[in-house]
Amino acid sequence: MAKFVLAGKTDCPHYAKAELLADCLQQTLPDFSVHKVSIVPHEWKEWLETICQRNGWKHEQSPLVWRELVAQGGKGTLIGGFSDFLEHCQGYYSVTSDMPTEMMLSVAAENLQTKMSLDAEEQHRLSLIKPVHIWITCALSPTCHFLIPNLLSAEVFPHISAISLHLLDLEASEEELQGVTIHTDLEQAFQGADVILLLDECCSDDGETEDEEEKKKKQVKRISDRYRTYGQLIDTRANKEVKVMVSGDSFVNLRCSLLLDHARSIDSYRFISMATQLENEARAIVAKKLKVKTSDVTNVIVWGNISGSFYADLQKAKVFNYDGAIKGPAFFSQPVRKILHDRKWLETDFQDLVCRQRAAVASKSCQAAGMSVANGILTVLKAWNGICGPHEVFSMGVLCPGFHDLPEGIVLSVPVSFVDGKWSVRFDVPVEDELKERLKISASELKQEKELGSEI
């Protein structure tokens, strides 16, 4: 098949004449096809220089014609300008053009007007598209590497036509970026943000010899300073309906709490901290115990301080496809606590296993830990965007004012459900005296962390 590309200035009479000749050949010859590229006059010179440089051609006038060896975009064979194309058509197809000058000028003027109208329509269409602005901090982390390819998909944002991605990494340098556009300072941070994913971790400096208490003080102070600044910037620059998610392994509740303290103009329901990674680790342990897949275990709840004193609760947990005395179809589930009767394992061994599993994941390669965190973020983002069932239970670190007489201003992980893109605390989950005591311990721990971060 003969596949030609015809490019030219929209106001060029010779381009108009070549265009009509190509149309005639395409209509009469089954194996002849043409792809037209119309360029507005003020862009023609730059476009021509670029295409010629890319292909190693020399050409100065409009139009430009070449033949492609594949459907489109492959290596091309230069034919030349209008006279060359006319000669090619005469030699191969015995066809020529006798279009008068007046018609050439008329068609050229019509081409220019049509091109300008189409460009104006396209600009108007683009102006109507309001992209979702997503900001990700610690952009050079392994978590971000796994997150971005899956984040930019219709599965996560089903009703969004465009996404504008902003990557922020304050420890980055130009050499590390390898051609990727990224923010390395706070000058424009969170401007117009619709979604903010905060992945910053607090690592101790190499060579530190202080005891654990002194080291923790420095880490808390460092993270407190950064997140106070983040909160102030989010308060003044982000959209008021922004969704802010705090993820990671260190001081997750504290970081979310600091944002809330310094972003007063934004509703507290717009801020959550992630306990999904702990949930998944607890589900994996239960699945192994019951000899099912991790995906068969749902509705595990994590209470308390995600990065400290937490409690993995199975009172709402369900298991599917369990090979026991009672069986059913794929949608049939059973309460985990009715199958696991070992009270000692549930209250001691299980909790210890979750803690050890968490430490094991943290000690794995950065890639393995990053993948786990990224999957948790994607799961919650889908739910927050309305892609989940109303009865699904998630563990989120959120502000819980007046929750079981706990201190004000403390972010605790509690069970929530998402309905129509909004989360709400599941108050139907019983909180017995023992669990209340655990929550008080977590709240006291978090209060001490906040006080530690406020010390000068």
C-alpha positions as CSV (number, residue, x, y, z in Angstrom):
1,M,0.0,0.0,0.0
2,A,1.2,3.5,-0.9
3,K,1.1,5.6,2.3
4,F,1.9,9.3,1.9
5,V,2.2,12.2,4.4
6,L,1.3,15.6,3.0
7,A,2.3,18.6,5.2
8,G,2.1,22.3,4.5
9,K,1.1,25.8,5.6
10,T,-2.6,26.2,5.7
11,D,-2.5,29.3,3.5
12,C,-0.2,27.8,0.9
13,P,-1.9,27.5,-2.6
14,H,0.5,24.7,-3.6
15,Y,-0.4,22.7,-0.5
16,A,-4.1,23.2,-1.4
17,K,-3.4,21.9,-4.9
18,A,-1.4,18.9,-3.6
19,E,-4.2,18.2,-1.1
20,L,-6.9,17.9,-3.8
21,L,-4.7,15.8,-6.0
22,A,-4.0,13.4,-3.1
23,D,-7.7,13.3,-2.3
24,C,-8.5,12.3,-5.9
25,L,-5.9,9.5,-5.8
26,Q,-7.2,8.2,-2.5
27,Q,-10.8,8.0,-3.8
28,T,-9.9,6.2,-7.0
29,L,-7.0,4.0,-5.9
30,P,-7.7,1.4,-3.2
31,D,-4.1,1.0,-2.2
32,F,-3.3,4.8,-1.9
33,S,-3.7,6.6,1.4
34,V,-2.7,10.0,2.6
35,H,-2.3,11.6,6.0
36,K,-2.5,15.4,6.0
37,V,-0.6,17.7,8.4
38,S,-1.9,21.3,8.3
39,I,0.4,23.8,10.0
40,V,-0.5,27.4,10.7
41,P,1.8,29.9,9.0
42,H,3.6,31.3,12.1
43,E,4.5,27.7,13.2
44,W,5.5,26.3,9.8
45,K,9.2,27.3,9.8
46,E,9.9,25.8,13.2
47,W,7.9,22.6,12.5
48,L,9.7,22.2,9.1
49,E,13.2,22.5,10.7
50,T,12.3,20.0,13.4
51,I,10.9,17.4,11.0
52,C,13.8,17.8,8.6
53,Q,16.4,17.6,11.4
54,R,14.8,14.4,12.8
55,N,14.8,12.7,9.4
56,G,18.0,14.1,7.9
57,W,16.2,15.9,5.1
58,K,16.7,19.3,3.4
59,H,13.6,21.2,2.4
60,E,12.6,24.8,2.6
61,Q,9.2,25.4,1.0
62,S,5.6,24.3,1.6
63,P,4.3,21.7,1.0
64,L,6.5,18.8,2.2
65,V,5.6,15.3,1.0
66,W,7.1,12.0,2.1
67,R,6.2,8.3,1.8
68,E,6.1,6.2,5.0
69,L,7.1,2.5,5.2
70,V,4.7,1.7,8.0
71,A,1.2,2.9,8.9
72,Q,2.2,6.1,10.5
73,G,5.2,7.5,12.3
74,G,8.0,5.3,11.0
75,K,11.0,6.0,8.8
76,G,10.0,8.0,5.8
77,T,11.3,8.4,2.2
78,L,11.3,12.1,1.2
79,I,9.5,12.9,-2.1
80,G,9.9,16.7,-1.9
81,G,7.7,19.7,-2.6
82,F,4.7,20.2,-4.8
83,S,6.5,19.8,-8.1
84,D,8.1,16.6,-6.9
85,F,4.8,15.2,-5.7
86,L,3.1,16.1,-9.0
87,E,5.9,14.5,-11.0
88,H,5.7,11.3,-8.8
89,C,1.9,11.1,-9.4
90,Q,2.4,11.6,-13.2
91,G,5.1,8.9,-13.3
92,Y,3.4,6.3,-11.2
93,Y,-0.3,6.9,-11.6
94,S,-0.5,8.9,-14.9
95,V,-2.5,11.6,-13.0
96,T,-1.9,15.3,-12.9
97,S,-3.6,18.4,-11.6
98,D,-4.9,21.3,-13.7
99,M,-6.4,23.4,-10.9
100,P,-6.6,27.1,-11.9
101,T,-4.8,29.7,-9.8
102,E,-8.0,31.3,-8.6
103,M,-9.2,28.0,-7.1
104,M,-5.8,27.3,-5.5
105,L,-6.0,30.7,-3.7
106,S,-9.6,30.1,-2.7
107,V,-8.9,26.7,-1.2
108,A,-5.8,28.0,0.6
109,A,-7.9,30.7,2.2
110,E,-10.6,28.2,3.2
111,N,-7.9,25.9,4.6
112,L,-6.5,28.7,6.8
113,Q,-10.0,29.7,8.1
114,T,-10.9,26.1,8.8
115,K,-7.6,25.5,10.7
116,M,-8.0,28.6,12.8
117,S,-11.6,27.6,13.6
118,L,-10.5,24.1,14.6
119,D,-7.7,25.5,16.8
120,A,-10.1,27.9,18.5
121,E,-12.5,25.0,19.2
122,E,-9.7,22.9,20.6
123,Q,-8.4,25.7,22.8
124,H,-12.0,26.2,24.1
125,R,-12.4,22.5,24.8
126,L,-9.1,22.4,26.7
127,S,-10.1,25.4,28.7
128,L,-13.1,23.5,29.9
129,I,-11.0,20.7,31.3
130,K,-10.2,21.2,34.9
131,P,-7.4,18.8,35.8
132,V,-7.1,17.2,39.3
133,H,-3.9,18.5,40.9
134,I,-2.2,15.7,42.8
135,W,0.8,16.5,44.9
136,I,3.2,13.7,46.2
137,T,6.0,14.4,48.7
138,C,9.1,12.4,49.0
139,A,8.8,11.9,45.3
140,L,12.1,9.9,44.9
141,S,11.0,7.2,47.3
142,P,10.3,3.6,46.1
143,T,6.6,4.1,47.2
144,C,6.2,6.9,44.7
145,H,7.8,4.8,41.9
146,F,5.2,2.1,42.4
147,L,2.4,4.6,43.0
148,I,2.5,6.8,40.0
149,P,1.9,4.3,37.2
150,N,-1.2,3.0,39.0
151,L,-2.4,6.4,40.2
152,L,-2.9,7.7,36.7
153,S,-5.7,5.3,35.8
154,A,-9.4,5.3,35.5
155,E,-9.7,2.7,38.2
156,V,-8.5,5.2,40.8
157,F,-10.1,8.4,39.3
158,P,-13.0,7.1,37.2
159,H,-14.7,10.4,36.4
160,I,-11.6,12.5,35.8
161,S,-10.5,13.6,32.3
162,A,-7.1,15.1,33.2
163,I,-4.6,14.8,36.0
164,S,-1.8,17.3,36.8
165,L,0.9,15.6,38.8
166,H,3.2,17.6,41.1
167,L,6.2,15.8,42.6
168,L,7.9,17.4,45.7
169,D,11.1,16.2,47.2
170,L,13.1,18.6,49.4
171,E,16.1,16.3,49.6
172,A,16.4,16.0,45.8
173,S,19.0,17.5,43.5
174,E,18.9,18.2,39.8
175,E,21.3,15.3,39.1
176,E,19.0,12.8,40.8
177,L,15.9,13.7,38.8
178,Q,17.1,12.3,35.4
179,G,14.9,14.6,33.3
180,V,11.8,14.4,35.5
181,T,10.1,17.7,36.4
182,I,9.9,17.9,40.2
183,H,9.7,20.6,42.8
184,T,12.7,20.7,45.2
185,D,11.5,23.6,47.4
186,L,8.3,24.9,48.9
187,E,7.9,27.9,46.7
188,Q,4.9,26.5,44.9
189,A,4.1,23.5,47.2
190,F,0.4,22.4,47.2
191,Q,-0.8,25.2,45.0
192,G,-4.3,24.4,43.9
193,A,-4.0,20.8,45.3
194,D,-7.0,18.5,45.1
195,V,-5.2,15.4,46.4
196,I,-2.0,15.4,48.6
197,L,-0.1,12.2,49.4
198,L,2.5,12.8,52.1
199,L,5.1,10.0,52.1
200,D,7.8,11.8,54.2
201,E,9.6,9.5,56.6
202,C,11.7,10.6,59.5
203,C,15.1,8.8,59.5
204,S,17.9,9.4,61.9
205,D,21.1,10.9,60.7
206,D,24.0,8.6,59.9
207,G,26.5,8.4,62.6
208,E,24.2,9.4,65.5
209,T,25.3,8.0,68.8
210,E,22.6,9.3,71.1
211,D,20.4,7.0,73.1
212,E,17.0,6.0,71.8
213,E,15.2,8.7,73.8
214,E,17.4,11.5,72.5
215,K,17.2,10.1,69.0
216,K,13.4,10.1,69.2
217,K,13.3,13.7,70.4
218,K,15.3,14.8,67.4
219,Q,13.1,12.8,65.0
220,V,9.9,14.2,66.4
221,K,11.3,17.7,66.4
222,R,12.4,17.4,62.8
223,I,9.0,15.9,61.6
224,S,7.1,18.5,63.6
225,D,8.9,21.4,62.0
226,R,8.2,20.1,58.6
227,Y,4.6,19.2,59.1
228,R,3.7,22.5,60.7
229,T,5.0,24.2,57.5
230,Y,3.1,21.7,55.4
231,G,-0.1,22.4,57.3
232,Q,0.3,26.2,56.9
233,L,0.9,25.8,53.1
234,I,-2.1,23.5,52.7
235,D,-4.3,25.9,54.6
236,T,-3.4,28.9,52.3
237,R,-2.8,27.2,48.9
238,A,-4.8,24.0,48.6
239,N,-8.4,23.7,47.5
240,K,-10.8,23.6,50.5
241,E,-12.1,20.2,49.3
242,V,-8.6,18.7,49.1
243,K,-8.0,15.1,50.2
244,V,-4.9,14.7,52.3
245,M,-3.4,11.3,53.0
246,V,-0.5,10.7,55.4
247,S,1.3,7.4,54.9
248,G,4.5,5.8,56.0
249,D,6.0,3.9,58.9
250,S,7.0,6.7,61.4
251,F,4.8,9.1,63.4
252,V,1.9,8.7,61.0
253,N,-0.8,9.9,63.5
254,L,1.4,12.7,64.8
255,R,2.0,14.0,61.3
256,C,-1.7,14.1,60.5
257,S,-2.4,15.8,63.8
258,L,0.1,18.5,63.1
259,L,-1.5,19.2,59.7
260,L,-4.9,19.6,61.3
261,D,-3.5,22.0,63.9
262,H,-2.1,24.3,61.2
263,A,-4.8,24.0,58.4
264,R,-7.7,25.3,60.4
265,S,-9.7,26.6,57.4
266,I,-10.0,23.1,55.9
267,D,-12.5,20.6,57.3
268,S,-10.9,17.8,59.5
269,Y,-12.7,15.3,57.3
270,R,-10.3,16.1,54.5
271,F,-7.3,14.6,56.4
272,I,-6.6,10.9,57.1
273,S,-3.6,8.8,58.0
274,M,-3.1,5.3,56.6
275,A,-3.4,2.1,58.6
276,T,-3.9,0.0,55.5
277,Q,-0.5,-1.5,55.6
278,L,-1.0,-2.8,59.2
279,E,-4.5,-4.1,58.1
280,N,-2.9,-6.1,55.3
281,E,-0.3,-7.6,57.5
282,A,-2.9,-8.7,60.0
283,R,-5.0,-10.1,57.2
284,A,-2.0,-12.1,55.9
285,I,-1.5,-13.6,59.3
286,V,-5.2,-14.6,59.7
287,A,-5.2,-16.0,56.1
288,K,-2.2,-18.2,56.9
289,K,-3.8,-19.5,60.1
290,L,-7.0,-20.3,58.2
291,K,-5.2,-21.6,55.1
292,V,-6.9,-19.1,52.7
293,K,-5.7,-16.3,50.5
294,T,-5.1,-12.9,52.1
295,S,-7.8,-11.4,49.8
296,D,-10.3,-13.8,51.4
297,V,-10.0,-12.0,54.7
298,T,-11.7,-8.7,55.1
299,N,-12.8,-6.0,57.6
300,V,-9.8,-6.3,60.0
301,I,-9.7,-3.2,62.2
302,V,-6.6,-1.4,63.5
303,W,-7.1,0.8,66.6
304,G,-4.9,3.4,68.1
305,N,-1.4,4.7,67.2
306,I,-0.5,3.4,63.8
307,S,3.2,3.9,64.4
308,G,3.2,2.9,68.0
309,S,0.7,1.2,70.4
310,F,-2.0,-0.3,68.1
311,Y,-4.5,-3.1,68.5
312,A,-5.5,-5.4,65.6
313,D,-9.2,-6.3,66.1
314,L,-11.0,-9.2,64.4
315,Q,-14.6,-8.6,65.8
316,K,-15.8,-7.5,62.3
317,A,-13.4,-9.6,60.3
318,K,-14.9,-12.0,57.7
319,V,-13.4,-14.9,55.8
320,F,-14.4,-16.2,52.4
321,N,-13.7,-19.6,50.8
322,Y,-12.8,-21.2,54.1
323,D,-12.6,-25.0,53.9
324,G,-14.5,-25.9,57.0
325,A,-17.7,-27.7,58.1
326,I,-19.9,-25.0,56.6
327,K,-19.3,-24.1,52.9
328,G,-21.0,-21.9,50.5
329,P,-20.6,-20.0,47.2
330,A,-17.9,-17.5,46.5
331,F,-19.9,-14.6,48.1
332,F,-20.5,-16.6,51.3
333,S,-18.5,-15.4,54.3
334,Q,-18.1,-16.4,57.9
335,P,-17.0,-14.3,61.0
336,V,-13.3,-15.0,61.7
337,R,-13.9,-15.1,65.5
338,K,-16.4,-18.0,65.1
339,I,-13.8,-20.1,63.3
340,L,-10.8,-19.1,65.5
341,H,-11.8,-20.3,69.0
342,D,-8.3,-19.9,70.5
343,R,-8.7,-16.9,72.7
344,K,-5.1,-16.9,73.8
345,W,-3.9,-16.8,70.2
346,L,-6.2,-13.9,69.3
347,E,-5.2,-11.7,72.3
348,T,-1.5,-12.4,72.6
349,D,0.1,-14.5,69.8
350,F,-1.8,-12.7,67.0
351,Q,-1.0,-9.2,68.3
352,D,2.7,-10.2,68.6
353,L,2.7,-11.7,65.1
354,V,1.3,-8.5,63.6
355,C,4.1,-6.5,65.4
356,R,6.8,-8.9,64.1
357,Q,5.3,-8.9,60.6
358,R,5.4,-5.1,60.6
359,A,9.0,-5.1,61.6
360,A,9.8,-7.8,59.0
361,V,8.2,-5.7,56.2
362,A,10.1,-2.6,57.3
363,S,13.4,-4.5,57.3
364,K,12.8,-5.8,53.7
365,S,14.1,-4.1,50.6
366,C,12.8,-0.7,49.9
367,Q,11.0,-2.0,46.9
368,A,9.0,-4.5,48.9
369,A,8.0,-2.0,51.5
370,G,7.2,0.6,48.9
371,M,4.9,-1.7,47.0
372,S,3.0,-2.5,50.2
373,V,2.5,1.2,51.1
374,A,1.5,2.1,47.5
375,N,-1.1,-0.6,47.3
376,G,-2.7,0.6,50.6
377,I,-2.8,4.2,49.3
378,L,-4.5,3.1,46.0
379,T,-7.1,1.0,47.9
380,V,-8.1,3.9,50.1
381,L,-8.1,6.4,47.2
382,K,-10.5,4.2,45.3
383,A,-12.8,4.0,48.3
384,W,-12.6,7.8,48.8
385,N,-13.5,8.3,45.2
386,G,-16.6,6.1,45.6
387,I,-15.3,2.8,44.4
388,C,-16.2,0.5,47.3
389,G,-19.2,-1.1,49.0
390,P,-20.9,0.7,51.8
391,H,-20.3,-2.1,54.2
392,E,-16.5,-2.3,53.7
393,V,-14.5,-1.4,56.8
394,F,-11.2,0.5,56.6
395,S,-8.9,1.6,59.4
396,M,-8.0,5.2,59.2
397,G,-6.2,7.6,61.5
398,V,-8.7,10.5,61.9
399,L,-9.6,13.2,64.3
400,C,-12.2,11.8,66.7
401,P,-13.5,14.7,68.9
402,G,-15.4,13.3,72.0
403,F,-14.7,9.7,71.0
404,H,-15.0,7.7,74.3
405,D,-13.8,10.6,76.4
406,L,-10.4,10.6,74.7
407,P,-8.3,13.9,74.6
408,E,-9.1,16.5,72.1
409,G,-6.9,17.1,69.0
410,I,-5.6,13.5,68.9
411,V,-5.6,11.5,65.7
412,L,-6.4,7.8,66.3
413,S,-6.9,4.9,64.0
414,V,-10.6,3.8,64.1
415,P,-12.9,1.8,61.8
416,V,-14.5,3.9,59.0
417,S,-16.7,3.3,56.0
418,F,-16.9,5.3,52.7
419,V,-20.3,6.2,51.2
420,D,-20.5,8.5,48.2
421,G,-16.9,9.6,48.5
422,K,-17.2,10.6,52.2
423,W,-16.0,8.6,55.2
424,S,-17.7,8.2,58.6
425,V,-16.6,6.5,61.8
426,R,-18.3,3.1,62.4
427,F,-19.9,3.6,65.8
428,D,-21.6,0.2,65.5
429,V,-18.3,-1.5,66.4
430,P,-18.4,-2.3,70.1
431,V,-15.6,-0.7,72.2
432,E,-15.3,-2.7,75.4
433,D,-13.4,-1.6,78.5
434,E,-10.2,-3.4,77.6
435,L,-10.2,-1.7,74.2
436,K,-10.9,1.7,75.8
437,E,-7.8,1.3,78.0
438,R,-5.7,0.5,74.9
439,L,-7.0,3.6,73.2
440,K,-6.2,5.7,76.2
441,I,-2.6,4.4,76.1
442,S,-2.4,5.2,72.4
443,A,-3.8,8.7,73.0
444,S,-1.4,9.3,75.9
445,E,1.5,8.2,73.7
446,L,0.4,10.6,70.9
447,K,-0.1,13.5,73.3
448,Q,3.5,13.0,74.5
449,E,4.8,13.0,70.9
450,K,3.0,16.3,70.3
451,E,4.4,17.8,73.4
452,L,7.9,16.5,72.5
453,G,7.6,18.2,69.1
454,S,6.6,21.5,70.5
455,E,9.6,21.7,72.8
456,I,12.3,24.2,71.7
